[in-house]
């Protein structure tokens, strides 16, 4: 602290007057203040120009390069994503086309199987219908025979009941038969 007191004493010219005030505003010390200000600014400029500014420039350039690399990588990823999306869309379109082709093939196979089943069912129905028609014809023939028999028996019984002596069995049978045919 003695150093500061002796420096202040030397700056005032050794006078021990009780003058108070700011030493910066003392016009007598301006030339030395300006000299040291210039020396300090030159020293700071040299320190910054040789050490700090190149480091700051390197950091800025490095950050710029990193940003450029990141942008390049992002553009590459974007291109890859677009390529992947296009490949996905192509694969999806191919899958849809394949599904439609398979569906069409399956539809044709089902139609062919259905047509075969319908043809088989139609053949079975036709065979059953023919069989039924034969059976109906047989039933009709049996029914005609039964009706004819009943008609002959009834006609014979009626003729015998009305004219017991005039009944000719063969004439009654032939009359009933003519009537049934006609």
DRENPA-399803 format. One record per residue (C-alpha): residue number from 1; residue in one letter; z, x, y. Coordinates in nm, 3 decimals. Layout:
<sites>
{NUM A {Z X Y}} ...
</sites>
This chain:
<sites>
{1 X {0.000 0.000 0.000}} {2 X {0.054 0.297 0.229}} {3 X {-0.315 0.365 0.200}} {4 X {-0.401 0.026 0.359}} {5 X {-0.157 0.080 0.640}} {6 X {-0.293 0.427 0.721}} {7 X {-0.652 0.291 0.704}} {8 X {-0.564 0.016 0.947}} {9 X {-0.391 0.268 1.172}} {10 X {-0.696 0.496 1.170}} {11 X {-0.929 0.205 1.246}} {12 X {-0.738 0.118 1.561}} {13 X {-0.753 0.471 1.685}} {14 X {-0.396 0.550 1.609}} {15 X {-0.266 0.317 1.868}} {16 X {0.033 0.124 1.782}} {17 X {-0.024 -0.152 2.014}} {18 X {0.086 -0.495 1.917}} {19 X {-0.269 -0.628 1.945}} {20 X {-0.343 -0.887 1.692}} {21 X {-0.679 -1.014 1.580}} {22 X {-0.937 -0.992 1.312}} {23 X {-1.071 -0.639 1.250}} {24 X {-1.411 -0.783 1.160}} {25 X {-1.451 -0.907 1.509}} {26 X {-1.368 -0.570 1.665}} {27 X {-1.699 -0.450 1.810}} {28 X {-1.596 -0.089 1.773}} {29 X {-1.613 -0.114 1.388}} {30 X {-1.954 -0.288 1.369}} {31 X {-2.165 0.025 1.306}} {32 X {-1.954 0.138 1.009}} {33 X {-1.943 -0.220 0.869}} {34 X {-2.321 -0.248 0.894}} {35 X {-2.365 0.093 0.730}} {36 X {-2.143 0.001 0.432}} {37 X {-2.304 -0.340 0.406}} {38 X {-2.646 -0.177 0.376}} {39 X {-2.518 0.079 0.123}} {40 X {-2.357 -0.200 -0.082}} {41 X {-2.670 -0.417 -0.073}} {42 X {-2.891 -0.124 -0.175}} {43 X {-2.654 -0.035 -0.459}} {44 X {-2.643 -0.397 -0.577}} {45 X {-3.022 -0.420 -0.554}} {46 X {-3.067 -0.103 -0.759}} {47 X {-2.815 -0.219 -1.020}} {48 X {-2.981 -0.559 -1.046}} {49 X {-3.335 -0.421 -1.036}} {50 X {-3.271 -0.161 -1.306}} {51 X {-3.026 -0.338 -1.535}} {52 X {-2.962 -0.708 -1.482}} {53 X {-3.305 -0.835 -1.375}} {54 X {-3.495 -0.675 -1.666}} {55 X {-3.238 -0.820 -1.908}} {56 X {-3.265 -1.161 -1.745}} {57 X {-3.645 -1.134 -1.757}} {58 X {-3.630 -1.039 -2.124}} {59 X {-3.401 -1.334 -2.198}} {60 X {-3.631 -1.571 -2.007}} {61 X {-3.939 -1.430 -2.184}} {62 X {-3.761 -1.453 -2.519}} {63 X {-3.663 -1.814 -2.450}} {64 X {-4.020 -1.889 -2.340}} {65 X {-4.154 -1.734 -2.663}} {66 X {-3.899 -1.928 -2.869}} {67 X {-3.998 -2.250 -2.696}} {68 X {-4.367 -2.175 -2.752}} {69 X {-4.299 -2.100 -3.120}} {70 X {-4.101 -2.423 -3.152}} {71 X {-4.384 -2.617 -2.987}} {72 X {-4.637 -2.453 -3.219}} {73 X {-4.420 -2.537 -3.522}} {74 X {-4.378 -2.893 -3.395}} {75 X {-4.755 -2.927 -3.355}} {76 X {-4.800 -2.789 -3.707}} {77 X {-4.542 -3.033 -3.846}} {78 X {-4.709 -3.316 -3.657}} {79 X {-5.047 -3.220 -3.803}} {80 X {-4.893 -3.200 -4.152}} {81 X {-4.728 -3.539 -4.102}} {82 X {-5.059 -3.688 -3.991}} {83 X {-5.233 -3.532 -4.293}} {84 X {-4.960 -3.666 -4.522}} {85 X {-4.990 -4.009 -4.364}} {86 X {-5.368 -4.006 -4.409}} {87 X {-5.325 -3.896 -4.773}} {88 X {-5.069 -4.174 -4.821}} {89 X {-5.306 -4.431 -4.673}} {90 X {-5.589 -4.306 -4.899}} {91 X {-5.364 -4.318 -5.204}} {92 X {-5.246 -4.665 -5.108}} {93 X {-5.605 -4.786 -5.066}} {94 X {-5.702 -4.630 -5.400}} {95 X {-5.401 -4.790 -5.568}} {96 X {-5.493 -5.130 -5.424}} {97 X {-5.852 -5.089 -5.541}} {98 X {-5.731 -4.984 -5.886}} {99 X {-5.492 -5.280 -5.899}} {100 X {-5.774 -5.517 -5.803}} {101 X {-5.999 -5.362 -6.068}} {102 X {-5.727 -5.397 -6.333}} {103 X {-5.655 -5.754 -6.222}} {104 X {-6.025 -5.841 -6.240}} {105 X {-6.056 -5.682 -6.585}} {106 X {-5.746 -5.866 -6.706}} {107 X {-5.875 -6.192 -6.561}} {108 X {-6.206 -6.150 -6.746}} {109 X {-6.024 -6.068 -7.070}} {110 X {-5.801 -6.373 -7.031}} {111 X {-6.104 -6.591 -6.955}} {112 X {-6.279 -6.460 -7.269}} {113 X {-5.970 -6.521 -7.480}} {114 X {-5.931 -6.867 -7.327}} {115 X {-6.295 -6.949 -7.400}} {116 X {-6.249 -6.833 -7.760}} {117 X {-5.934 -7.042 -7.794}} {118 X {-6.110 -7.346 -7.642}} {119 X {-6.407 -7.299 -7.876}} {120 X {-6.170 -7.271 -8.173}} {121 X {-5.977 -7.579 -8.059}} {122 X {-6.303 -7.769 -8.005}} {123 X {-6.416 -7.673 -8.357}} {124 X {-6.082 -7.784 -8.503}} {125 X {-6.097 -8.109 -8.304}} {126 X {-6.457 -8.169 -8.419}} {127 X {-6.358 -8.099 -8.780}} {128 X {-6.059 -8.332 -8.756}} {129 X {-6.269 -8.596 -8.580}} {130 X {-6.530 -8.571 -8.857}} {131 X {-6.259 -8.590 -9.117}} {132 X {-6.103 -8.886 -8.936}} {133 X {-6.443 -9.056 -8.910}} {134 X {-6.493 -9.011 -9.286}} {135 X {-6.147 -9.146 -9.349}} {136 X {-6.212 -9.440 -9.116}} {137 X {-6.542 -9.505 -9.295}} {138 X {-6.358 -9.495 -9.628}} {139 X {-6.090 -9.730 -9.494}} {140 X {-6.360 -9.963 -9.359}} {141 X {-6.542 -9.955 -9.692}} {142 X {-6.216 -10.025 -9.874}} {143 X {-6.134 -10.299 -9.623}} {144 X {-6.481 -10.455 -9.669}} {145 X {-6.438 -10.435 -10.039}} {146 X {-6.093 -10.591 -10.012}} {147 X {-6.219 -10.856 -9.770}} {148 X {-6.518 -10.920 -9.996}} {149 X {-6.286 -10.955 -10.294}} {150 X {-6.057 -11.186 -10.102}} {151 X {-6.358 -11.381 -9.970}} {152 X {-6.500 -11.416 -10.321}} {153 X {-6.168 -11.523 -10.464}} {154 X {-6.113 -11.764 -10.175}} {155 X {-6.466 -11.903 -10.195}} {156 X {-6.431 -11.943 -10.572}} {157 X {-6.097 -12.115 -10.529}} {158 X {-6.237 -12.343 -10.259}} {159 X {-6.547 -12.433 -10.459}} {160 X {-6.334 -12.505 -10.767}} {161 X {-6.095 -12.710 -10.558}} {162 X {-6.374 -12.914 -10.401}} {163 X {-6.613 -12.935 -10.694}} {164 X {-6.459 -12.803 -11.010}} {165 X {-6.765 -12.862 -11.230}} {166 X {-7.028 -12.741 -10.986}} {167 X {-6.891 -12.392 -10.943}} {168 X {-7.124 -12.117 -11.046}} {169 X {-6.936 -11.787 -11.016}} {170 X {-7.247 -11.572 -10.969}} {171 X {-7.386 -11.805 -10.695}} {172 X {-7.053 -11.791 -10.505}} {173 X {-7.039 -11.411 -10.527}} {174 X {-7.400 -11.371 -10.407}} {175 X {-7.343 -11.622 -10.118}} {176 X {-7.031 -11.436 -10.002}} {177 X {-7.215 -11.106 -10.026}} {178 X {-7.511 -11.229 -9.822}} {179 X {-7.276 -11.363 -9.559}} {180 X {-7.086 -11.032 -9.532}} {181 X {-7.402 -10.823 -9.504}} {182 X {-7.566 -11.046 -9.252}} 
</sites>
